[in-house]
Amino acid sequence: MKWLDRVLLTRVRIAWLILAFIAGVGFGASMAPEPDRNSIEEILDQLLRKLSQ
């Protein structure tokens, strides 16, 4: 039973990470001042800068 709980918790964590990543990318794209700045690299760079502050 412990391994089942561990697997379910891991899946929930992965699902939350994916949802948070999608939400963060969407937020970063909506906050981009110019349309050419919403590339994946720029969005990830913005997220890393916000997280490191």
Secondary structure as UniProt FT lines:
FT   HELIX           2..31
FT   HELIX           35..37
FT   HELIX           40..52
//
